[in-house]
Amino acid sequence: MNDDIWDSIDNVELPTGTYFGKVNFDVWYCVLRKGEGAVPFDPNQHSLEERRTQIHIMITPLTSSRAQFITERKCLAESHEWAKIILPSIKALGLKSARELEHRWVQYVMQPTGRSYTDKNGAEKQTTVPKFLAVYDSEEQAEQARNELYATAPSGQEPQPSDESENPERKVAELFLKSLVQTVGKDRDKVAALLASQPLVSKYLTVDSPEVEELLR
């Protein structure tokens, strides 16, 4: 035990939890506008010099996880967070492109970025982004890795939420929906074809779904 209180504060490290989940990306070109943030890049209105790449990372937890919430982070490809933390961790897995991580099961930690912000209660918090440690070909492999990491015997999977709206994977599909519809405008036939081409989205939503109908109005 360290009894030197000054040494304790000089050598503190943030506790880091290890998590497992399934990765999805939503990637699109944007421009940054004061007061609006990232808005879709339009070659008819914006110059190439203004163009940036928005990355929305969504990680759905294991079905057996007690914490059924989606880990989400947004950043620019041209940012320190992506270029110095997230992308190097992807390449360290032996992957040549972030595309190879899409829809894969992973082990990750939330890495502090060195930046901070003030929350709504006035408390200063550190910003974090996912740093990937391992990649798996199936949820079963990820589940086994989690059990081995925490030295616990498999206890079986928790049942899926009875309310489909609470399904984390469905929430990811809904998050993708708006950007997909924006891609083709309000052309119903094009939207139907695009949704059908996206396995994760079409598993839960079709052009006749209320959520889609709302966006087509």
C-alpha positions as CSV (number, residue, x, y, z in Angstrom):
1,M,0.0,0.0,0.0
2,N,1.2,3.5,-0.8
3,D,1.1,5.7,2.3
4,D,2.6,8.8,0.6
5,I,-0.5,10.8,-0.3
6,W,1.5,13.2,-2.6
7,D,3.0,10.2,-4.4
8,S,-0.5,8.9,-4.8
9,I,-1.7,12.0,-6.6
10,D,1.5,12.3,-8.7
11,N,1.2,8.8,-10.1
12,V,-2.6,8.3,-10.4
13,E,-4.0,6.2,-13.3
14,L,-7.6,6.2,-14.4
15,P,-9.3,2.8,-13.9
16,T,-10.0,1.2,-17.2
17,G,-12.8,-1.3,-17.8
18,T,-12.6,-3.9,-20.6
19,Y,-15.8,-4.3,-22.7
20,F,-17.0,-6.6,-25.5
21,G,-19.5,-5.8,-28.3
22,K,-20.3,-5.6,-32.0
23,V,-19.0,-2.6,-34.0
24,N,-21.0,-0.6,-36.5
25,F,-19.8,2.6,-38.3
26,D,-21.8,5.4,-39.9
27,V,-19.3,7.3,-42.1
28,W,-20.1,10.4,-44.2
29,Y,-18.5,13.5,-45.7
30,C,-19.3,16.7,-43.9
31,V,-18.4,20.3,-43.5
32,L,-18.2,22.1,-40.1
33,R,-20.5,25.0,-39.6
34,K,-20.5,27.2,-36.5
35,G,-23.6,26.7,-34.5
36,E,-24.6,23.6,-36.5
37,G,-21.6,21.3,-36.2
38,A,-21.2,18.7,-38.9
39,V,-23.6,19.1,-41.9
40,P,-23.6,16.9,-45.0
41,F,-21.0,17.8,-47.6
42,D,-22.6,19.1,-50.8
43,P,-20.2,19.5,-53.8
44,N,-22.5,22.1,-55.3
45,Q,-22.2,24.4,-52.2
46,H,-19.0,23.5,-50.5
47,S,-15.4,23.4,-51.6
48,L,-13.2,20.3,-51.3
49,E,-10.9,22.2,-48.9
50,E,-13.9,22.3,-46.4
51,R,-14.7,18.6,-46.6
52,R,-14.1,16.5,-43.6
53,T,-15.1,12.9,-42.7
54,Q,-17.6,12.3,-39.9
55,I,-17.3,8.9,-38.1
56,H,-20.1,7.6,-35.9
57,I,-19.0,4.5,-33.9
58,M,-21.7,2.4,-32.3
59,I,-20.8,-0.7,-30.2
60,T,-23.7,-3.0,-29.3
61,P,-23.0,-5.1,-26.1
62,L,-23.0,-8.9,-25.9
63,T,-26.5,-10.4,-25.5
64,S,-25.4,-11.7,-22.1
65,S,-24.2,-8.3,-20.9
66,R,-26.0,-6.8,-17.9
67,A,-25.5,-3.3,-19.3
68,Q,-27.6,-3.2,-22.4
69,F,-26.7,0.2,-23.7
70,I,-24.9,1.2,-26.9
71,T,-21.5,2.8,-26.7
72,E,-21.5,5.7,-29.1
73,R,-18.7,8.2,-30.1
74,K,-18.5,10.7,-32.9
75,C,-15.3,12.1,-34.3
76,L,-13.7,13.3,-37.4
77,A,-11.2,11.1,-39.4
78,E,-9.0,14.2,-39.4
79,S,-9.0,14.4,-35.5
80,H,-6.4,13.3,-32.9
81,E,-9.0,10.9,-31.5
82,W,-9.2,8.9,-34.7
83,A,-5.7,9.3,-36.2
84,K,-3.8,8.8,-32.9
85,I,-6.0,6.4,-30.8
86,I,-8.7,4.6,-32.6
87,L,-7.2,3.9,-36.1
88,P,-3.8,2.7,-34.7
89,S,-5.7,0.3,-32.4
90,I,-7.5,-1.1,-35.4
91,K,-4.3,-1.6,-37.4
92,A,-2.6,-3.2,-34.4
93,L,-5.1,-6.0,-34.8
94,G,-3.6,-6.8,-38.2
95,L,-6.5,-5.1,-40.1
96,K,-5.7,-3.0,-43.1
97,S,-8.8,-0.9,-43.0
98,A,-11.5,0.1,-40.5
99,R,-14.0,-1.4,-43.0
100,E,-12.7,-4.9,-41.9
101,L,-14.0,-4.1,-38.3
102,E,-17.5,-3.4,-39.5
103,H,-20.1,-5.8,-38.0
104,R,-17.3,-7.6,-36.1
105,W,-17.3,-8.5,-32.4
106,V,-14.5,-6.8,-30.4
107,Q,-12.8,-6.3,-27.1
108,Y,-12.2,-2.7,-26.2
109,V,-11.4,-0.1,-23.5
110,M,-12.5,3.5,-23.3
111,Q,-9.3,5.4,-23.7
112,P,-9.0,9.0,-22.3
113,T,-8.1,11.4,-25.0
114,G,-6.4,14.0,-22.8
115,R,-9.2,16.4,-23.3
116,S,-11.9,17.4,-20.9
117,Y,-15.4,19.0,-20.8
118,T,-17.8,20.3,-18.2
119,D,-21.0,18.3,-17.9
120,K,-24.5,19.8,-17.2
121,N,-23.8,19.6,-13.4
122,G,-20.7,21.6,-13.7
123,A,-18.3,18.7,-13.1
124,E,-15.2,18.3,-15.3
125,K,-15.0,15.0,-17.1
126,Q,-12.4,13.4,-19.4
127,T,-13.5,12.5,-22.9
128,T,-12.9,8.9,-24.0
129,V,-12.9,7.0,-27.2
130,P,-12.9,3.2,-27.9
131,K,-9.4,1.6,-28.2
132,F,-9.8,-1.9,-29.7
133,L,-7.8,-4.8,-28.2
134,A,-9.1,-7.8,-30.0
135,V,-11.5,-8.8,-32.8
136,Y,-13.6,-12.0,-33.1
137,D,-15.6,-13.7,-35.8
138,S,-18.7,-14.4,-33.7
139,E,-20.5,-13.5,-30.6
140,E,-19.7,-16.9,-29.2
141,Q,-15.9,-16.3,-29.5
142,A,-16.3,-12.9,-27.8
143,E,-18.4,-14.4,-25.1
144,Q,-15.7,-17.1,-24.5
145,A,-13.0,-14.4,-24.4
146,R,-15.0,-12.4,-21.8
147,N,-15.4,-15.5,-19.6
148,E,-11.7,-16.3,-19.8
149,L,-10.8,-12.7,-19.0
150,Y,-12.9,-12.5,-15.9
151,A,-12.3,-16.1,-15.0
152,T,-16.0,-16.9,-14.8
153,A,-17.8,-19.9,-16.1
154,P,-20.4,-19.4,-18.8
155,S,-23.7,-18.7,-17.2
156,G,-25.9,-18.7,-20.2
157,Q,-27.3,-15.8,-22.1
158,E,-29.9,-13.3,-20.7
159,P,-33.1,-13.3,-22.7
160,Q,-33.6,-10.6,-25.3
161,P,-35.7,-7.7,-24.1
162,S,-39.4,-8.4,-24.6
163,D,-39.9,-4.9,-26.0
164,E,-38.1,-4.9,-29.4
165,S,-37.6,-1.1,-29.1
166,E,-35.1,-1.9,-26.2
167,N,-33.1,-4.3,-28.4
168,P,-29.6,-2.6,-28.7
169,E,-29.1,-3.9,-32.3
170,R,-32.4,-2.4,-33.4
171,K,-31.3,0.9,-31.9
172,V,-28.2,0.8,-34.1
173,A,-30.5,0.1,-37.1
174,E,-32.6,3.2,-36.2
175,L,-29.4,5.3,-35.8
176,F,-28.4,4.3,-39.3
177,L,-31.9,5.0,-40.8
178,K,-31.8,8.8,-41.0
179,S,-28.5,9.0,-42.8
180,L,-29.5,6.2,-45.2
181,V,-32.7,8.1,-46.1
182,Q,-30.7,11.3,-46.5
183,T,-28.5,9.6,-49.0
184,V,-31.3,9.1,-51.6
185,G,-33.7,11.8,-50.6
186,K,-37.4,11.0,-50.2
187,D,-37.7,8.7,-53.3
188,R,-39.7,5.8,-51.8
189,D,-38.4,3.2,-54.3
190,K,-34.8,4.2,-53.8
191,V,-35.2,4.1,-50.0
192,A,-36.8,0.6,-50.2
193,A,-33.9,-0.7,-52.3
194,L,-31.3,0.9,-50.1
195,L,-32.8,-0.5,-46.9
196,A,-33.1,-3.9,-48.4
197,S,-29.3,-3.8,-49.2
198,Q,-28.4,-3.2,-45.6
199,P,-28.8,-6.5,-43.6
200,L,-28.6,-4.8,-40.2
201,V,-31.3,-2.3,-41.0
202,S,-33.6,-4.5,-43.1
203,K,-33.7,-7.0,-40.2
204,Y,-35.9,-4.5,-38.3
205,L,-37.1,-1.9,-40.7
206,T,-38.7,-1.7,-44.2
207,V,-40.0,1.2,-46.3
208,D,-43.4,0.6,-44.7
209,S,-42.1,0.9,-41.1
210,P,-43.5,3.9,-39.1
211,E,-40.0,5.3,-38.5
212,V,-39.4,5.3,-42.3
213,E,-42.8,6.7,-43.1
214,E,-42.0,9.6,-40.8
215,L,-38.8,10.5,-42.6
216,L,-40.5,10.3,-46.0
217,R,-43.2,12.9,-45.2
